[in-house]
Every structure is written in C-alpha cells, then in structure tokens.
Amino acid sequence: MINVGRKKITAIEKELEDAVVEQYLSLKPEAYIKQVPKQRKVASAVSKVIRMAESLYRKEGSKSLDTIGLYDLQQAYDYLRERGYSISFRAFGGRIERGSIPSVKVGRKRYIAQQILDHLVSLNEKYYTIREAYDMYRKYEPKINYRAFIGRIEKGAILSVKIGGKRFIPREVLDSLVHIEKNYYTVTEAINELSKNGVKINRNAFERRLDRGRIPHYKIGGRRFIPKEVFQEVLNREMERRR
C-alpha cells in the first residue's frame, strides 16, 4: 500500500462549473412557497362550492354536483389518475378518512371539491412527499436509512418546504441530489476509493488538502463533495507517485 507522507502535492487546477449543483446551491424555500396556492385561498373557494352544493342538492339531488366541481370518491380518484397522480384507491380512501384530503358529505355520499384535487395535482407535479423522496434517493445511496434522511431534512442539508402542515421535497431538489450522488464522492467515499486502489491516507490529511484548495470540491448541505473526474486525477497522481 502507498502511504502518503508529507511531501508537497501539487494542487489540481480546475474550475468547477456544474450548472446543476450551482442551481441547487442557489435554491431557497421561500421561492417555492410563493408558487403554491395558499391554503386559505383554496379553503375559501371550497367553502363557496359547498354552500352551492347544499343548495343544489336540495333542489336537484346529487346528479348535478359535478357541474359545480364536486366529485364523488370514484370520480375524484379517476380525476387524479388521469392527471398523473399515482395512488391506489385504498390509499386514497385512507387519506380521506384521516382528513389529509379534505372532503364534504352531501346527502349520503362524500365528495371532494375540484379545487382540492387541482391542488393535489399541482403539488404532485412539483413535489415529492418525504417518503417518496427517500425511496427514490435510496436507489442511489442505498446505505442511508429513513431516520438519517429525515435528519438531513431537519438540519437543512436537504431543502424542503412545509405546505399545509406537511413537508415536501421539490422535485428539482431531489433531481439535483441524485445528480450529485451519481457524479460526486463524499470525503469518506473518496478515501475508501483511494484505499481500494492501494493508496493509504488518513482523513485529516485528505481534509487538509480540501481546506487548502488543493482538491476542487463543492460544499453542499454541510458536506464536501468531490467530482469523480477530479477524484480520478487525484488517484492518477497518487499512482504516478508510486512508480
């Protein structure tokens, strides 16, 4: 094994220009919150529909309720599915029972206002739930468990947005994290990869190189990430020193 000593190592001169990472680092939760319809605005619109529904039901029964934007559960489920909202009917019913999807009872049946459905579709197009985000992220970082993923969100290492009392991960945030997992090494991963190739270096020595700017990297969510192409150059230089 090569033991990297105190011999001075030439810095890698490379300007990092990763548009995905740069965009990710510029993201702010406030920008997303402005894009989402306010809960009060949605609730106000729904209240008006409900008042109309009660009046219409007394006059004409349930047949005309869809004309004012009220759908029974099957109609509401079909409406969501047609617009790309992936959920089983059983899970959909469970969310209604728990009240996480607001509904109203008119006559003997339960209905959901179109404004609520459109709100769900809008969220689905732009955001992942925490569980959805974790399941997707874990495909690229298999070692992370759900608790650790939640911990990163709580510490702000993964940007999230709270909407209507529930936390979501913007889709472009997760796309950026997946890009980083595919194209970068963490410090631990880089040291492990060096070790696999016969280069022994302790963490403190490696981090000193990062501190001194000898290895170009990004700092993302409190952690340092080294582009794989930069790492390859580090490895090549170490292998060259071995000869």
Order of alpha helices (4+ residues) and beta strands (2+ residues): beta-alpha-alpha-alpha-beta-alpha-alpha-beta-beta-alpha-beta-alpha-alpha-beta-beta-alpha-beta-alpha-beta-alpha-beta-beta-alpha
